[in-house]
Amino acid sequence: MVSFVASLAAFFAHVIPVIGGFTVAVVAIITGFVARGQIKRTGEQGIWMANAGIIIGFIHIALGLLVLFFVIFVLGIALFGIWASVSSGGSPSPVPSG
């Protein structure tokens, strides 16, 4: 149950700076694997919650990485575009007449 709740809470935990949702998603994944091991040993119920916590945790981390790469890509293009205009002097080169 902890894994399932933590995986859902990870989407709301991004309001906490630095540690945020990624830490909670990792907690969901770890507790999910621990719970699966315990369920297999003892025969208890709740395997679907452990599996759901693991899956949602991995999805959360994957989506977060995609967003991070997208932001880095967009910032890289924006900074490269700005750098290209600054390095060229920002003014058009004269056209020879003739």
RAQUI-V132041 format. One record per run of one state. SS is the DSSP state (h for helix, s for strand, l for the rest). FROM is the first residue (numbers start at 1). LEN is the number of residues. If there is no record, write none. Layout:
SS/FROM/LEN, SS/FROM/LEN
This chain:
l/1/1, h/2/8, l/10/3, h/13/3, l/16/4, h/20/23, l/43/4, h/47/41, l/88/11
